[in-house]
Structures are given as structure tokens and as C-alpha cells.
Amino acid sequence: MSIKTPYLESMVHANEVISTQLMLKFIRGPRTSETMKFMPDDAPILIGRNFDCHIQVASDESISRYQARIDHIDDKWILKDGNGE
């Protein structure tokens, strides 16, 4: 599984045991190389500029208040646009 945006990428390698943990790594911007880890109980994970987002990208006006939402449903991580509604 891979999620890649201008600022984030997810990491799962073929030879690793895949767990339910989600790891996201910033690939550009002021938080470059920072890695965030999430467990299913952390879902929904909100990404955007708003104060209640788990992953805040406050300095970039091109990012929406709620850019994306990551849910954990049936042992799968699901990326949705906006706040997921």
C-alpha cells in the first residue's frame, strides 16, 4: 500500500510483515523526514490546516482545512478526500 502526496508518503515494503500500524513520512516541507505512526484506534485520522487535524499542515494555504481523512475499516486503511463525508 502506498499513499503519496506532495508532503506525505506511506511506507510498506514487500518483505516486511504488514501490521495494522500505519506509518506516514513527510517528504517535503518543514517537516521533511518526520515519520508519524498510527494504530487502528487512532482512526479517523484527519489531514489538513484545521486545528483538530491529527496531521496539521497549517503553513500551506493550498491545503484545505480538511484535505483528507484516513479510516481503518475491516483491517484496511482507507484514504478519503476531504473530511470523508
C-alpha positions as CSV (number, residue, x, y, z in Angstrom):
1,M,0.0,0.0,0.0
2,S,1.3,3.4,-0.8
3,I,-0.1,6.9,-0.2
4,K,1.9,9.7,-1.8
5,T,1.0,13.5,-1.8
6,P,3.4,16.4,-2.2
7,Y,4.0,16.3,1.5
8,L,3.5,12.7,2.7
9,E,4.2,9.1,1.7
10,S,3.3,5.9,3.4
11,M,5.8,3.0,3.7
12,V,5.1,-0.7,3.3
13,H,7.9,-2.9,1.9
14,A,7.2,-6.2,0.3
15,N,9.5,-8.2,2.6
16,E,8.0,-6.8,5.8
17,V,5.3,-8.3,8.0
18,I,2.4,-6.0,7.5
19,S,0.7,-4.9,10.7
20,T,-2.3,-2.8,11.3
21,Q,0.1,0.1,12.1
22,L,0.1,3.0,9.6
23,M,3.3,4.9,9.1
24,L,3.4,8.2,7.2
25,K,6.5,10.1,6.3
26,F,6.8,13.8,5.3
27,I,8.8,14.0,2.1
28,R,8.7,17.8,1.5
29,G,8.3,21.0,3.5
30,P,9.3,22.0,7.0
31,R,8.6,18.5,8.5
32,T,10.7,16.6,5.9
33,S,11.7,13.1,7.1
34,E,9.4,13.2,10.1
35,T,7.5,10.0,10.5
36,M,4.1,9.6,12.2
37,K,2.7,6.2,13.4
38,F,-1.0,5.5,13.8
39,M,-2.9,2.5,15.2
40,P,-6.4,1.5,14.2
41,D,-7.8,3.1,17.4
42,D,-6.4,6.5,16.2
43,A,-8.8,6.5,13.2
44,P,-10.3,8.6,11.8
45,I,-7.1,10.5,11.1
46,L,-7.7,13.9,9.7
47,I,-5.1,15.7,7.5
48,G,-5.3,19.5,6.8
49,R,-5.0,23.0,8.1
50,N,-7.7,22.9,10.7
51,F,-6.8,22.8,14.4
52,D,-8.4,19.4,15.1
53,C,-6.4,17.6,12.4
54,H,-4.1,14.9,13.5
55,I,-1.6,15.9,10.8
56,Q,-1.6,19.7,10.5
57,V,-0.2,21.4,7.5
58,A,-1.0,24.9,8.8
59,S,1.6,26.9,6.8
60,D,0.3,25.9,3.3
61,E,-2.8,27.7,2.0
62,S,-3.0,25.3,-0.9
63,I,-4.0,22.6,1.6
64,S,-7.7,22.5,2.6
65,R,-9.0,22.8,6.2
66,Y,-9.7,19.1,5.8
67,Q,-7.6,17.8,2.9
68,A,-8.0,14.1,3.6
69,R,-9.3,11.5,6.1
70,I,-7.8,8.1,6.8
71,D,-10.2,5.5,8.2
72,H,-9.5,2.0,9.4
73,I,-12.3,-0.3,8.2
74,D,-12.2,-4.2,8.1
75,D,-8.5,-4.3,8.8
76,K,-7.8,-1.9,5.9
77,W,-6.6,1.7,5.8
78,I,-8.9,3.8,3.6
79,L,-7.8,7.3,2.3
80,K,-10.8,9.6,1.6
81,D,-10.8,13.1,0.1
82,G,-11.8,16.0,2.3
83,N,-13.3,15.1,5.7
84,G,-14.6,11.8,4.4
85,E,-18.3,12.7,4.4
